[in-house]
Amino acid sequence: MSDFWLDRPTFVTGGTGLVGSWLVQRLVEAGADVVCLVRDWVPQSELARKDLFARVKVVRGDVRDQALMERILGEYEIDTVIHLAAQTTVPVANRNPVSTFETNIGGTWSLLEACRRSPLVKQIVVASSDKAYGAQERLPYTEDMPLQGRHPYDVSKSCTDLIAQMYARAYQLPVIISRCGNFYGGGDLNWNRIVPGTIRAVLRGRRPVIRSDGQYVRDYFYVEDGAAAYTLLAEKLAEDRTLLGEAFNFSNETPLTVLELARKILELMNSDLELDVRNEAANEIRRQYLSAQKARQRLNWKPAFTLEEGLRRTIAWYQKFFGEQQDV
């Protein structure tokens, strides 16, 4: 990383989440002066496991609290904001749409309004998602496609994205937007997700559960590549103000079915366990994957990890994680 981050006052929301933990680690290693918003204490998160809390400033609170956001931005003289805080699980959104809307949509406008009222803020990276596109007639998704989520989680990300674009266009707020596929990597403690759930099942000697029919097609994007993409967006926006309000897809551009991914994990773990396919999923788009051509051409970006490299690193993380738990 460049010296762009050295001593830079940087505010990260969602720092204990999967991507947030790796992002904070990356920023700390680059010498940034990080302020991290934490709603729930997650002792198993990478922030806690690597004792990163001792190297950042931590504010306990909720991203929906606009007054708190303004206080943080003002008192810590924040230069760069990276907004990751969200309810990120599709089944949870299906069961609790309102709480998902409050966090994902309300949290975004609270933070961006606070940024609008904070003159020191120079770059704001907002994490949208491939889900913001909704179902489209052609694939892969490209950034010029309309945002038309229909299911609860997808709608929350469409709205998040549009609100970010509105603040950029209407108020010239220095916002840039990321749209990534399904993140995976060490530190994901949501066991309903395919990667951590499959790895844990194999380590426990149990059949991995596939809650869909296994034929849903997705992008799977390694978390360290995601953290690098967020820092790159902030750097590029600082260099080029014409990127204000722009959105960029990030993807390895290797879509897989759920079954293909799960079988790849079994292969890498030398497991002969059979998959338990339950076909219970609902309110999810059948096929979605991204083109990263715009990021490759305009940002000179490319992923640092192949799918297999990312999965090997992820499997190693969980082997160590469960080994540590057994030693306690």
Phi and psi restraints in degrees (value plus and minus 20) as a CYANA .aco file:
   2 SER   PHI     -97.0   -57.0
   2 SER   PSI     153.7   193.7
   3 ASP   PHI    -100.0   -60.0
   3 ASP   PSI     -11.0    29.0
   4 PHE   PHI     -71.6   -31.6
   4 PHE   PSI     -57.5   -17.5
   5 TRP   PHI    -108.3   -68.3
   5 TRP   PSI     -30.6     9.4
   6 LEU   PHI     -80.9   -40.9
   6 LEU   PSI      98.4   138.4
   7 ASP   PHI      44.8    84.8
   7 ASP   PSI      -6.5    33.5
   8 ARG   PHI     -97.8   -57.8
   8 ARG   PSI     101.7   141.7
   9 PRO   PHI     -87.0   -47.0
   9 PRO   PSI      92.9   132.9
  10 THR   PHI    -147.7  -107.7
  10 THR   PSI     108.6   148.6
  11 PHE   PHI    -127.0   -87.0
  11 PHE   PSI     103.6   143.6
  12 VAL   PHI    -136.6   -96.6
  12 VAL   PSI     103.1   143.1
  13 THR   PHI    -116.0   -76.0
  13 THR   PSI     128.6   168.6
  14 GLY   PHI      53.2    93.2
  14 GLY   PSI      13.4    53.4
  15 GLY   PHI     -90.7   -50.7
  15 GLY   PSI     -39.5     0.5
  16 THR   PHI    -112.8   -72.8
  16 THR   PSI     -21.2    18.8
  17 GLY   PHI     -94.4   -54.4
  17 GLY   PSI     159.7   199.7
  18 LEU   PHI     -78.1   -38.1
  18 LEU   PSI     -78.9   -38.9
  19 VAL   PHI     -92.6   -52.6
  19 VAL   PSI     -58.0   -18.0
  20 GLY   PHI     -77.6   -37.6
  20 GLY   PSI     -61.2   -21.2
  21 SER   PHI     -82.4   -42.4
  21 SER   PSI     -64.9   -24.9
  22 TRP   PHI     -89.3   -49.3
  22 TRP   PSI     -54.9   -14.9
  23 LEU   PHI     -84.4   -44.4
  23 LEU   PSI     -67.4   -27.4
  24 VAL   PHI     -80.2   -40.2
  24 VAL   PSI     -62.1   -22.1
  25 GLN   PHI     -79.3   -39.3
  25 GLN   PSI     -63.6   -23.6
  26 ARG   PHI     -82.6   -42.6
  26 ARG   PSI     -62.8   -22.8
  27 LEU   PHI     -86.7   -46.7
  27 LEU   PSI     -61.5   -21.5
  28 VAL   PHI     -81.8   -41.8
  28 VAL   PSI     -63.6   -23.6
  29 GLU   PHI     -84.1   -44.1
  29 GLU   PSI     -48.2    -8.2
  30 ALA   PHI    -104.2   -64.2
  30 ALA   PSI     -22.5    17.5
  31 GLY   PHI      70.0   110.0
  31 GLY   PSI      -7.2    32.8
  32 ALA   PHI     -90.3   -50.3
  32 ALA   PSI     134.1   174.1
  33 ASP   PHI    -114.6   -74.6
  33 ASP   PSI      72.4   112.4
  34 VAL   PHI    -113.9   -73.9
  34 VAL   PSI     112.6   152.6
  35 VAL   PHI    -133.2   -93.2
  35 VAL   PSI     106.4   146.4
  36 CYS   PHI    -138.0   -98.0
  36 CYS   PSI     105.9   145.9
  37 LEU   PHI    -107.4   -67.4
  37 LEU   PSI     106.3   146.3
  38 VAL   PHI    -147.2  -107.2
  38 VAL   PSI     100.8   140.8
  39 ARG   PHI    -107.7   -67.7
  39 ARG   PSI     -75.0   -35.0
  40 ASP   PHI    -130.1   -90.1
  40 ASP   PSI     120.8   160.8
  41 TRP   PHI     -98.4   -58.4
  41 TRP   PSI     101.2   141.2
  42 VAL   PHI    -143.2  -103.2
  42 VAL   PSI      69.5   109.5
  43 PRO   PHI     -84.3   -44.3
  43 PRO   PSI     -39.6     0.4
  44 GLN   PHI    -109.4   -69.4
  44 GLN   PSI     -22.5    17.5
  45 SER   PHI     -87.3   -47.3
  45 SER   PSI     139.7   179.7
  46 GLU   PHI     -80.7   -40.7
  46 GLU   PSI     -52.7   -12.7
  47 LEU   PHI     -78.7   -38.7
  47 LEU   PSI     -63.5   -23.5
  48 ALA   PHI     -98.0   -58.0
  48 ALA   PSI     -63.0   -23.0
  49 ARG   PHI     -83.2   -43.2
  49 ARG   PSI     -54.0   -14.0
  50 LYS   PHI    -118.5   -78.5
  50 LYS   PSI      -9.1    30.9
  51 ASP   PHI      35.6    75.6
  51 ASP   PSI      15.2    55.2
  52 LEU   PHI     -92.9   -52.9
  52 LEU   PSI     -40.7    -0.7
  53 PHE   PHI     -79.3   -39.3
  53 PHE   PSI     -47.8    -7.8
  54 ALA   PHI     -94.0   -54.0
  54 ALA   PSI     -30.5     9.5
  55 ARG   PHI    -134.6   -94.6
  55 ARG   PSI     -14.2    25.8
  56 VAL   PHI    -154.1  -114.1
  56 VAL   PSI     145.2   185.2
  57 LYS   PHI    -110.7   -70.7
  57 LYS   PSI     111.7   151.7
  58 VAL   PHI    -134.7   -94.7
  58 VAL   PSI     108.6   148.6
  59 VAL   PHI    -136.7   -96.7
  59 VAL   PSI     104.5   144.5
  60 ARG   PHI    -106.5   -66.5
  60 ARG   PSI     110.2   150.2
  61 GLY   PHI     146.7   186.7
  61 GLY   PSI    -195.2  -155.2
  62 ASP   PHI    -135.4   -95.4
  62 ASP   PSI     115.5   155.5
  63 VAL   PHI     -83.6   -43.6
  63 VAL   PSI     -38.1     1.9
  64 ARG   PHI     -96.0   -56.0
  64 ARG   PSI     -30.7     9.3
  65 ASP   PHI    -105.4   -65.4
  65 ASP   PSI      73.0   113.0
  66 GLN   PHI     -82.6   -42.6
  66 GLN   PSI     -58.8   -18.8
  67 ALA   PHI     -81.4   -41.4
  67 ALA   PSI     -59.8   -19.8
  68 LEU   PHI     -86.2   -46.2
  68 LEU   PSI     -61.1   -21.1
  69 MET   PHI     -80.1   -40.1
  69 MET   PSI     -63.1   -23.1
  70 GLU   PHI     -84.2   -44.2
  70 GLU   PSI     -59.1   -19.1
  71 ARG   PHI     -83.1   -43.1
  71 ARG   PSI     -65.6   -25.6
  72 ILE   PHI     -81.1   -41.1
  72 ILE   PSI     -68.8   -28.8
  73 LEU   PHI     -81.2   -41.2
  73 LEU   PSI     -58.4   -18.4
  74 GLY   PHI     -97.0   -57.0
  74 GLY   PSI     -70.5   -30.5
  75 GLU   PHI     -89.6   -49.6
  75 GLU   PSI     -52.8   -12.8
  76 TYR   PHI    -116.9   -76.9
  76 TYR   PSI     -15.0    25.0
  77 GLU   PHI      28.6    68.6
  77 GLU   PSI      34.7    74.7
  78 ILE   PHI     -88.6   -48.6
  78 ILE   PSI     113.5   153.5
  79 ASP   PHI    -117.8   -77.8
  79 ASP   PSI     -64.1   -24.1
  80 THR   PHI    -148.4  -108.4
  80 THR   PSI     115.6   155.6
  81 VAL   PHI    -138.6   -98.6
  81 VAL   PSI     113.1   153.1
  82 ILE   PHI    -144.5  -104.5
  82 ILE   PSI      92.1   132.1
  83 HIS   PHI    -121.4   -81.4
  83 HIS   PSI      84.9   124.9
  84 LEU   PHI    -135.0   -95.0
  84 LEU   PSI     -33.9     6.1
  85 ALA   PHI     -79.1   -39.1
  85 ALA   PSI     105.3   145.3
  86 ALA   PHI    -189.3  -149.3
  86 ALA   PSI     139.5   179.5
  87 GLN   PHI    -107.9   -67.9
  87 GLN   PSI      95.1   135.1
  88 THR   PHI    -129.3   -89.3
  88 THR   PSI     -13.6    26.4
  89 THR   PHI    -126.3   -86.3
  89 THR   PSI     104.0   144.0
  90 VAL   PHI     -81.6   -41.6
  90 VAL   PSI     -69.5   -29.5
  91 PRO   PHI     -80.0   -40.0
  91 PRO   PSI     -55.9   -15.9
  92 VAL   PHI     -84.0   -44.0
  92 VAL   PSI     -61.9   -21.9
  93 ALA   PHI     -82.7   -42.7
  93 ALA   PSI     -57.4   -17.4
  94 ASN   PHI     -85.1   -45.1
  94 ASN   PSI     -58.0   -18.0
  95 ARG   PHI     -99.7   -59.7
  95 ARG   PSI     -54.8   -14.8
  96 ASN   PHI    -151.9  -111.9
  96 ASN   PSI      50.0    90.0
  97 PRO   PHI     -83.2   -43.2
  97 PRO   PSI     -57.5   -17.5
  98 VAL   PHI     -86.1   -46.1
  98 VAL   PSI     -65.0   -25.0
  99 SER   PHI     -84.2   -44.2
  99 SER   PSI     -54.4   -14.4
 100 THR   PHI     -85.8   -45.8
 100 THR   PSI     -63.9   -23.9
 101 PHE   PHI     -82.7   -42.7
 101 PHE   PSI     -62.4   -22.4
 102 GLU   PHI     -81.0   -41.0
 102 GLU   PSI     -63.2   -23.2
 103 THR   PHI     -95.4   -55.4
 103 THR   PSI     -71.7   -31.7
 104 ASN   PHI     -93.7   -53.7
 104 ASN   PSI     -61.4   -21.4
 105 ILE   PHI    -111.1   -71.1
 105 ILE   PSI     -75.5   -35.5
 106 GLY   PHI     -81.5   -41.5
 106 GLY   PSI     -59.0   -19.0
 107 GLY   PHI     -82.8   -42.8
 107 GLY   PSI     -55.7   -15.7
 108 THR   PHI     -88.6   -48.6
 108 THR   PSI     -66.2   -26.2
 109 TRP   PHI     -91.0   -51.0
 109 TRP   PSI     -51.2   -11.2
 110 SER   PHI     -83.0   -43.0
 110 SER   PSI     -65.1   -25.1
 111 LEU   PHI     -87.7   -47.7
 111 LEU   PSI     -65.1   -25.1
 112 LEU   PHI     -88.0   -48.0
 112 LEU   PSI     -55.2   -15.2
 113 GLU   PHI     -86.0   -46.0
 113 GLU   PSI     -58.6   -18.6
 114 ALA   PHI     -83.4   -43.4
 114 ALA   PSI     -59.7   -19.7
 115 CYS   PHI     -83.6   -43.6
 115 CYS   PSI     -59.6   -19.6
 116 ARG   PHI     -80.5   -40.5
 116 ARG   PSI     -51.4   -11.4
 117 ARG   PHI    -113.7   -73.7
 117 ARG   PSI     -11.9    28.1
 118 SER   PHI    -142.4  -102.4
 118 SER   PSI      79.2   119.2
 119 PRO   PHI     -88.0   -48.0
 119 PRO   PSI     -33.6     6.4
 120 LEU   PHI    -101.9   -61.9
 120 LEU   PSI     -37.1     2.9
 121 VAL   PHI     -90.5   -50.5
 121 VAL   PSI     106.2   146.2
 122 LYS   PHI    -131.7   -91.7
 122 LYS   PSI     -48.3    -8.3
 123 GLN   PHI    -160.1  -120.1
 123 GLN   PSI     119.1   159.1
 124 ILE   PHI    -153.9  -113.9
 124 ILE   PSI      98.8   138.8
 125 VAL   PHI    -122.2   -82.2
 125 VAL   PSI     103.4   143.4
 126 VAL   PHI    -131.3   -91.3
 126 VAL   PSI     107.1   147.1
 127 ALA   PHI    -105.9   -65.9
 127 ALA   PSI      88.0   128.0
 128 SER   PHI    -114.7   -74.7
 128 SER   PSI    -164.6  -124.6
 129 SER   PHI    -187.0  -147.0
 129 SER   PSI     139.7   179.7
 130 ASP   PHI     -82.4   -42.4
 130 ASP   PSI     -44.1    -4.1
 131 LYS   PHI     -84.7   -44.7
 131 LYS   PSI     -40.4    -0.4
 132 ALA   PHI     -82.6   -42.6
 132 ALA   PSI     -45.6    -5.6
 133 TYR   PHI     -92.6   -52.6
 133 TYR   PSI     -43.3    -3.3
 134 GLY   PHI      46.0    86.0
 134 GLY   PSI    -183.1  -143.1
 135 ALA   PHI     -99.8   -59.8
 135 ALA   PSI     113.3   153.3
 136 GLN   PHI    -145.3  -105.3
 136 GLN   PSI     133.7   173.7
 137 GLU   PHI     -93.1   -53.1
 137 GLU   PSI     -46.7    -6.7
 138 ARG   PHI    -147.5  -107.5
 138 ARG   PSI     131.8   171.8
 139 LEU   PHI    -151.2  -111.2
 139 LEU   PSI     135.5   175.5
 140 PRO   PHI     -96.9   -56.9
 140 PRO   PSI     144.4   184.4
 141 TYR   PHI     -83.6   -43.6
 141 TYR   PSI     117.6   157.6
 142 THR   PHI    -142.8  -102.8
 142 THR   PSI     139.0   179.0
 143 GLU   PHI     -86.5   -46.5
 143 GLU   PSI     -34.8     5.2
 144 ASP   PHI    -107.3   -67.3
 144 ASP   PSI     -19.1    20.9
 145 MET   PHI     -97.1   -57.1
 145 MET   PSI     130.6   170.6
 146 PRO   PHI     -88.5   -48.5
 146 PRO   PSI     131.7   171.7
 147 LEU   PHI    -112.1   -72.1
 147 LEU   PSI      94.5   134.5
 148 GLN   PHI    -163.2  -123.2
 148 GLN   PSI      32.1    72.1
 149 GLY   PHI     -78.6   -38.6
 149 GLY   PSI     125.8   165.8
 150 ARG   PHI    -142.1  -102.1
 150 ARG   PSI     -52.8   -12.8
 151 HIS   PHI    -106.5   -66.5
 151 HIS   PSI     141.6   181.6
 152 PRO   PHI     -72.2   -32.2
 152 PRO   PSI     -71.9   -31.9
 153 TYR   PHI     -85.5   -45.5
 153 TYR   PSI     -62.8   -22.8
 154 ASP   PHI     -80.6   -40.6
 154 ASP   PSI     -62.4   -22.4
 155 VAL   PHI     -81.9   -41.9
 155 VAL   PSI     -61.0   -21.0
 156 SER   PHI     -81.4   -41.4
 156 SER   PSI     -56.5   -16.5
 157 LYS   PHI     -99.1   -59.1
 157 LYS   PSI     -54.1   -14.1
 158 SER   PHI     -79.5   -39.5
 158 SER   PSI     -64.9   -24.9
 159 CYS   PHI     -87.4   -47.4
 159 CYS   PSI     -63.1   -23.1
 160 THR   PHI     -73.8   -33.8
 160 THR   PSI     -67.9   -27.9
 161 ASP   PHI     -84.2   -44.2
 161 ASP   PSI     -66.6   -26.6
 162 LEU   PHI     -86.3   -46.3
 162 LEU   PSI     -57.8   -17.8
 163 ILE   PHI     -83.7   -43.7
 163 ILE   PSI     -61.8   -21.8
 164 ALA   PHI     -82.3   -42.3
 164 ALA   PSI     -63.6   -23.6
 165 GLN   PHI     -82.6   -42.6
 165 GLN   PSI     -59.7   -19.7
 166 MET   PHI     -81.8   -41.8
 166 MET   PSI     -65.0   -25.0
 167 TYR   PHI     -83.8   -43.8
 167 TYR   PSI     -54.4   -14.4
 168 ALA   PHI     -88.5   -48.5
 168 ALA   PSI     -65.3   -25.3
 169 ARG   PHI     -96.1   -56.1
 169 ARG   PSI     -65.7   -25.7
 170 ALA   PHI     -97.6   -57.6
 170 ALA   PSI     -53.9   -13.9
 171 TYR   PHI    -140.1  -100.1
 171 TYR   PSI     -15.1    24.9
 172 GLN   PHI      35.2    75.2
 172 GLN   PSI      11.4    51.4
 173 LEU   PHI     -89.8   -49.8
 173 LEU   PSI     116.0   156.0
 174 PRO   PHI     -96.5   -56.5
 174 PRO   PSI      53.1    93.1
 175 VAL   PHI    -126.1   -86.1
 175 VAL   PSI     120.1   160.1
 176 ILE   PHI    -155.3  -115.3
 176 ILE   PSI     127.2   167.2
 177 ILE   PHI    -142.7  -102.7
 177 ILE   PSI     116.6   156.6
 178 SER   PHI    -126.7   -86.7
 178 SER   PSI     123.5   163.5
 179 ARG   PHI    -149.8  -109.8
 179 ARG   PSI      88.3   128.3
 180 CYS   PHI    -136.2   -96.2
 180 CYS   PSI     142.4   182.4
 181 GLY   PHI     -99.8   -59.8
 181 GLY   PSI    -178.8  -138.8
 182 ASN   PHI     -93.4   -53.4
 182 ASN   PSI      97.0   137.0
 183 PHE   PHI     -94.0   -54.0
 183 PHE   PSI     124.8   164.8
 184 TYR   PHI    -163.2  -123.2
 184 TYR   PSI     138.2   178.2
 185 GLY   PHI     134.1   174.1
 185 GLY   PSI     150.4   190.4
 186 GLY   PHI     -80.1   -40.1
 186 GLY   PSI     118.1   158.1
 187 GLY   PHI      85.3   125.3
 187 GLY   PSI     -27.7    12.3
 188 ASP   PHI     -99.5   -59.5
 188 ASP   PSI      91.0   131.0
 189 LEU   PHI    -122.6   -82.6
 189 LEU   PSI      -6.2    33.8
 190 ASN   PHI    -110.5   -70.5
 190 ASN   PSI      78.3   118.3
 191 TRP   PHI     -93.6   -53.6
 191 TRP   PSI     -29.6    10.4
 192 ASN   PHI     -95.7   -55.7
 192 ASN   PSI     -34.8     5.2
 193 ARG   PHI     -97.8   -57.8
 193 ARG   PSI     130.9   170.9
 194 ILE   PHI     -83.5   -43.5
 194 ILE   PSI     -61.9   -21.9
 195 VAL   PHI     -91.7   -51.7
 195 VAL   PSI     -77.8   -37.8
 196 PRO   PHI     -84.6   -44.6
 196 PRO   PSI     -55.7   -15.7
 197 GLY   PHI     -83.4   -43.4
 197 GLY   PSI     -62.7   -22.7
 198 THR   PHI     -87.4   -47.4
 198 THR   PSI     -64.3   -24.3
 199 ILE   PHI     -83.0   -43.0
 199 ILE   PSI     -65.7   -25.7
 200 ARG   PHI     -81.1   -41.1
 200 ARG   PSI     -63.0   -23.0
 201 ALA   PHI     -79.7   -39.7
 201 ALA   PSI     -63.9   -23.9
 202 VAL   PHI     -83.7   -43.7
 202 VAL   PSI     -63.2   -23.2
 203 LEU   PHI     -84.8   -44.8
 203 LEU   PSI     -47.5    -7.5
 204 ARG   PHI    -108.4   -68.4
 204 ARG   PSI     -27.9    12.1
 205 GLY   PHI      56.6    96.6
 205 GLY   PSI       4.7    44.7
 206 ARG   PHI    -132.2   -92.2
 206 ARG   PSI     136.3   176.3
 207 ARG   PHI     -86.9   -46.9
 207 ARG   PSI     106.8   146.8
 208 PRO   PHI     -85.7   -45.7
 208 PRO   PSI     116.9   156.9
 209 VAL   PHI    -112.2   -72.2
 209 VAL   PSI     110.1   150.1
 210 ILE   PHI    -130.2   -90.2
 210 ILE   PSI      90.1   130.1
 211 ARG   PHI     -97.8   -57.8
 211 ARG   PSI     -37.6     2.4
 212 SER   PHI    -116.1   -76.1
 212 SER   PSI    -187.1  -147.1
 213 ASP   PHI    -104.4   -64.4
 213 ASP   PSI     -19.7    20.3
 214 GLY   PHI      65.9   105.9
 214 GLY   PSI     -21.5    18.5
 215 GLN   PHI    -121.2   -81.2
 215 GLN   PSI     -17.9    22.1
 216 TYR   PHI     -86.3   -46.3
 216 TYR   PSI     117.8   157.8
 217 VAL   PHI    -126.7   -86.7
 217 VAL   PSI     111.9   151.9
 218 ARG   PHI    -163.0  -123.0
 218 ARG   PSI     141.2   181.2
 219 ASP   PHI    -104.8   -64.8
 219 ASP   PSI     121.3   161.3
 220 TYR   PHI    -144.4  -104.4
 220 TYR   PSI     102.8   142.8
 221 PHE   PHI    -142.8  -102.8
 221 PHE   PSI     102.3   142.3
 222 TYR   PHI     -89.2   -49.2
 222 TYR   PSI     119.2   159.2
 223 VAL   PHI     -83.6   -43.6
 223 VAL   PSI     -54.7   -14.7
 224 GLU   PHI     -89.5   -49.5
 224 GLU   PSI     -52.4   -12.4
 225 ASP   PHI     -86.3   -46.3
 225 ASP   PSI     -56.8   -16.8
 226 GLY   PHI     -83.7   -43.7
 226 GLY   PSI     -65.9   -25.9
 227 ALA   PHI     -80.5   -40.5
 227 ALA   PSI     -60.4   -20.4
 228 ALA   PHI     -86.4   -46.4
 228 ALA   PSI     -55.9   -15.9
 229 ALA   PHI     -84.1   -44.1
 229 ALA   PSI     -60.5   -20.5
 230 TYR   PHI     -84.8   -44.8
 230 TYR   PSI     -63.5   -23.5
 231 THR   PHI     -87.2   -47.2
 231 THR   PSI     -56.4   -16.4
 232 LEU   PHI     -82.9   -42.9
 232 LEU   PSI     -60.9   -20.9
 233 LEU   PHI     -80.4   -40.4
 233 LEU   PSI     -63.3   -23.3
 234 ALA   PHI     -83.1   -43.1
 234 ALA   PSI     -62.0   -22.0
 235 GLU   PHI     -84.0   -44.0
 235 GLU   PSI     -63.8   -23.8
 236 LYS   PHI     -87.3   -47.3
 236 LYS   PSI     -58.4   -18.4
 237 LEU   PHI     -85.2   -45.2
 237 LEU   PSI     -55.7   -15.7
 238 ALA   PHI     -84.5   -44.5
 238 ALA   PSI     -52.4   -12.4
 239 GLU   PHI     -99.7   -59.7
 239 GLU   PSI     -53.4   -13.4
 240 ASP   PHI    -158.3  -118.3
 240 ASP   PSI      81.2   121.2
 241 ARG   PHI     -89.6   -49.6
 241 ARG   PSI     -33.9     6.1
 242 THR   PHI     -89.7   -49.7
 242 THR   PSI     -31.4     8.6
 243 LEU   PHI    -100.9   -60.9
 243 LEU   PSI     -24.5    15.5
 244 LEU   PHI     -74.3   -34.3
 244 LEU   PSI     106.1   146.1
 245 GLY   PHI      62.1   102.1
 245 GLY   PSI     -22.1    17.9
 246 GLU   PHI     -99.0   -59.0
 246 GLU   PSI     132.0   172.0
 247 ALA   PHI    -137.7   -97.7
 247 ALA   PSI     127.1   167.1
 248 PHE   PHI    -154.3  -114.3
 248 PHE   PSI     111.3   151.3
 249 ASN   PHI    -100.7   -60.7
 249 ASN   PSI     123.5   163.5
 250 PHE   PHI    -149.9  -109.9
 250 PHE   PSI     107.4   147.4
 251 SER   PHI    -183.3  -143.3
 251 SER   PSI     130.8   170.8
 252 ASN   PHI     -96.7   -56.7
 252 ASN   PSI     -30.3     9.7
 253 GLU   PHI      38.9    78.9
 253 GLU   PSI      19.0    59.0
 254 THR   PHI    -151.0  -111.0
 254 THR   PSI      54.4    94.4
 255 PRO   PHI     -85.1   -45.1
 255 PRO   PSI     125.9   165.9
 256 LEU   PHI    -156.5  -116.5
 256 LEU   PSI     133.8   173.8
 257 THR   PHI     -96.5   -56.5
 257 THR   PSI     141.2   181.2
 258 VAL   PHI     -78.6   -38.6
 258 VAL   PSI     -61.5   -21.5
 259 LEU   PHI     -84.0   -44.0
 259 LEU   PSI     -61.0   -21.0
 260 GLU   PHI     -81.3   -41.3
 260 GLU   PSI     -62.2   -22.2
 261 LEU   PHI     -86.0   -46.0
 261 LEU   PSI     -67.8   -27.8
 262 ALA   PHI     -80.6   -40.6
 262 ALA   PSI     -61.1   -21.1
 263 ARG   PHI     -87.3   -47.3
 263 ARG   PSI     -52.9   -12.9
 264 LYS   PHI     -83.7   -43.7
 264 LYS   PSI     -61.6   -21.6
 265 ILE   PHI     -84.0   -44.0
 265 ILE   PSI     -64.2   -24.2
 266 LEU   PHI     -79.2   -39.2
 266 LEU   PSI     -61.5   -21.5
 267 GLU   PHI     -82.8   -42.8
 267 GLU   PSI     -66.0   -26.0
 268 LEU   PHI     -87.3   -47.3
 268 LEU   PSI     -45.1    -5.1
 269 MET   PHI    -117.1   -77.1
 269 MET   PSI     -13.4    26.6
 270 ASN   PHI      34.0    74.0
 270 ASN   PSI      23.9    63.9
 271 SER   PHI    -128.4   -88.4
 271 SER   PSI     120.3   160.3
 272 ASP   PHI    -127.6   -87.6
 272 ASP   PSI      -1.1    38.9
 273 LEU   PHI     -84.5   -44.5
 273 LEU   PSI     126.1   166.1
 274 GLU   PHI    -108.4   -68.4
 274 GLU   PSI     125.4   165.4
 275 LEU   PHI     -97.7   -57.7
 275 LEU   PSI     123.9   163.9
 276 ASP   PHI    -122.0   -82.0
 276 ASP   PSI      73.6   113.6
 277 VAL   PHI    -109.8   -69.8
 277 VAL   PSI      94.9   134.9
 278 ARG   PHI    -124.4   -84.4
 278 ARG   PSI     -38.2     1.8
 279 ASN   PHI      34.4    74.4
 279 ASN   PSI      30.4    70.4
 280 GLU   PHI    -131.4   -91.4
 280 GLU   PSI     -23.1    16.9
 281 ALA   PHI     -90.2   -50.2
 281 ALA   PSI     126.8   166.8
 282 ALA   PHI    -165.2  -125.2
 282 ALA   PSI     139.8   179.8
 283 ASN   PHI      36.1    76.1
 283 ASN   PSI      25.7    65.7
 284 GLU   PHI    -153.8  -113.8
 284 GLU   PSI     126.1   166.1
 285 ILE   PHI     -94.1   -54.1
 285 ILE   PSI     119.6   159.6
 286 ARG   PHI     -89.4   -49.4
 286 ARG   PSI     -67.6   -27.6
 287 ARG   PHI    -154.8  -114.8
 287 ARG   PSI     106.4   146.4
 288 GLN   PHI    -173.8  -133.8
 288 GLN   PSI     112.0   152.0
 289 TYR   PHI    -180.6  -140.6
 289 TYR   PSI     141.5   181.5
 290 LEU   PHI    -132.3   -92.3
 290 LEU   PSI     129.7   169.7
 291 SER   PHI    -115.9   -75.9
 291 SER   PSI     111.1   151.1
 292 ALA   PHI    -124.7   -84.7
 292 ALA   PSI       0.9    40.9
 293 GLN   PHI     -79.8   -39.8
 293 GLN   PSI     -61.1   -21.1
 294 LYS   PHI     -82.2   -42.2
 294 LYS   PSI     -64.2   -24.2
 295 ALA   PHI     -86.1   -46.1
 295 ALA   PSI     -58.5   -18.5
 296 ARG   PHI     -84.3   -44.3
 296 ARG   PSI     -61.4   -21.4
 297 GLN   PHI    -101.7   -61.7
 297 GLN   PSI     -63.9   -23.9
 298 ARG   PHI    -111.0   -71.0
 298 ARG   PSI     -45.6    -5.6
 299 LEU   PHI    -129.6   -89.6
 299 LEU   PSI     -24.5    15.5
 300 ASN   PHI      35.9    75.9
 300 ASN   PSI      23.9    63.9
 301 TRP   PHI    -120.9   -80.9
 301 TRP   PSI     128.1   168.1
 302 LYS   PHI    -174.1  -134.1
 302 LYS   PSI     131.2   171.2
 303 PRO   PHI     -87.8   -47.8
 303 PRO   PSI     128.6   168.6
 304 ALA   PHI    -108.7   -68.7
 304 ALA   PSI     -36.2     3.8
 305 PHE   PHI    -147.6  -107.6
 305 PHE   PSI     116.0   156.0
 306 THR   PHI     -95.4   -55.4
 306 THR   PSI     147.8   187.8
 307 LEU   PHI     -77.8   -37.8
 307 LEU   PSI     -65.7   -25.7
 308 GLU   PHI     -85.1   -45.1
 308 GLU   PSI     -60.8   -20.8
 309 GLU   PHI     -82.3   -42.3
 309 GLU   PSI     -64.3   -24.3
 310 GLY   PHI     -82.9   -42.9
 310 GLY   PSI     -61.8   -21.8
 311 LEU   PHI     -86.4   -46.4
 311 LEU   PSI     -59.7   -19.7
 312 ARG   PHI     -82.1   -42.1
 312 ARG   PSI     -63.1   -23.1
 313 ARG   PHI     -85.5   -45.5
 313 ARG   PSI     -57.4   -17.4
 314 THR   PHI     -87.7   -47.7
 314 THR   PSI     -65.6   -25.6
 315 ILE   PHI     -79.6   -39.6
 315 ILE   PSI     -63.2   -23.2
 316 ALA   PHI     -81.4   -41.4
 316 ALA   PSI     -57.8   -17.8
 317 TRP   PHI     -82.2   -42.2
 317 TRP   PSI     -66.2   -26.2
 318 TYR   PHI     -91.2   -51.2
 318 TYR   PSI     -53.4   -13.4
 319 GLN   PHI     -81.2   -41.2
 319 GLN   PSI     -62.5   -22.5
 320 LYS   PHI     -88.0   -48.0
 320 LYS   PSI     -62.4   -22.4
 321 PHE   PHI     -79.3   -39.3
 321 PHE   PSI     -70.1   -30.1
 322 PHE   PHI     -92.7   -52.7
 322 PHE   PSI     -49.1    -9.1
 323 GLY   PHI     -84.5   -44.5
 323 GLY   PSI     -60.4   -20.4
 324 GLU   PHI     -84.6   -44.6
 324 GLU   PSI     -59.9   -19.9
 325 GLN   PHI     -82.8   -42.8
 325 GLN   PSI     -59.6   -19.6
 326 GLN   PHI     -89.6   -49.6
 326 GLN   PSI     -46.3    -6.3
 327 ASP   PHI     -98.6   -58.6
 327 ASP   PSI     -34.9     5.1
